[in-house]
């Protein structure tokens, strides 16, 4: 258990598929297994007043020399195709002791300004795609909690991932 933001503790620990992170008690977790990879996402329960943002992680096998930049660009293109009013800012940050690249995206949907953080990092023969999203009316506490989840991320080498 690690300290979170405000009165919330990061009391839950996720550890599957070589992916490990902490998240707040009372949040919902969903997993998806497919031929294209593995994903997990967390979000506050719908009755939680903190907001409806989310954090997700996807394990993507590298095929045909797929790069982290190509994945980040593809996700960004989905936002560009979907929303007319969009601002994009390139982003680089260390995540799980790796060099993550991506974008910060501000866009308008249903008259609300939304922010998405797209990050992609290499993990041996795979890529990890992280996506967080929240609206401008949601609390700073939610935004901070989503960042704390990202900060707590680690990956096991015994699940087919190698250090790069």
N, C-alpha and C positions, 0 to 999 in steps of 0.2 A: 504494500500500500504506500502510495506517495501522496504528498500534499498536492492539492489542486488549487483552484482559485476560489477566493471567498470562503464559504462554509463547506464547499464540496471537496471530498477526497477522491482521489483516483484509486478507489478501493477494489475495482474489478481488474483481473488480469486475463488477457487473451493470449493463448499459446497454442497455435495450430499451424500446420503446414510450414513450419520454420519461421513463422511470424509471431512476434511477441510485442504486446503493448499494454499499457494501463488505460483504463477509462472509468468514468464516474459510475457509481452505483445508481441503479434505476434507469440506465440507458438500455435501449434495445439493440441487439446485435443480429445481423442477418448474414448468412454465408451462401455462396454459390460455387458449385464445382461444375466445370464444363471442359470440353476438349480444348477450348481456347485458353484455359488457365483457371485460376482460383481467385475469388474475391470475398472480402468481408467488409461490412459497413456498420457503423454505429451511429445512433442518433438519440436525442433525448426522447423519453416517452411522450406521447402526444398530450398528456395532461400536465407536463412539466412547463412552468411559466418561463423557463429560460429561452425557449425558442425552438425552431424546427430545423436548424442547420444539421449538417451531417459530415462525417469523416469516412472515407473509404480507401481501401487498399486492394490492388489487383496484382497478382503474380502473372506475368506474361512471358511464356517461353520465347526465346529469341530464335526466330526463323528468318532465313534469307538475309542474314546480316542486318536485321532490324536494329535501329539505334534508339537511344533514349530521346534524342532530338526529334526523330521521326514520330515517335509515340506522342510526345508533347505537342508537336505540330498538328497531329491528327485530332487529338482531343480539342485543341484550340479551334481547329477548323469547324468542329461540330458546334461550338459556341457561336462562331462567326456566322455559320449557316442558319442558326436558330434565332439569333437576336439582332435587331437592327441597330440599337443604341448600345455600343460596346467599346470599352477602352481596354487596351492590352498593355501589360508591362512585363518585359522579360524578367525572370527571377532565377537566382542561383543561391543555394544554401546547403550547408552540411546537414544530412539526415542519416541516422544510423551509421555514422562514421564513413559516409560515402558522399560524393559530390552529386547533388541533385540539381537538375535543371528543370525549367518549366516557365510558367506564366502566372501572373496575378491578373485576373479578369474581372472588370466591373461591367455589369450589364443591367438593363432595365427589363423587368418582367412583372406584369400585372401592376404597373405603376410603382413598383418598389425597386430600389437599387439593390442589387445582389453582388456579392463578391465570391469568386471561386479561386482557389489556389490549386494549380496543376503542378505536380512535381513528379519527375521520373528519375529513378536512380538504377544503376546497373548492380546486379547481384549475380556474379558468375555467369551462368548460362541463361539467366532470366533478367527481366526488368521488373521493377516495382513501380506501379503508377499509384500515386496518392492524389486524392481529390477531396478538398473540403469546400463547403459552400454554406453561406449564411446571408441573410438579408440585412439591410442597414438598420432596421428597427429592432433587431435582436440585440441582446445585451452584450456589452464588452466581456462579461463573464463567459458567455458562450464562446466567443471568439478566442478568448484566452484558454478555455478548456480544450478546444479543438487543437490549438497549438501545443498544449501540454501532451495530448495524445501523440502527436507527431514527435515531440521531443522524447517520449518514452519508447519509441519504436526501436526494436533490435531484431536481428535475424540470426537464426542458427545455421551453422555450417553443416550440420548432420542431416539437413533436409534437401540436399542437392544443390546448395548454394556455396560458392567459393568466394573468398575475399578477392577484391580487385584493387 
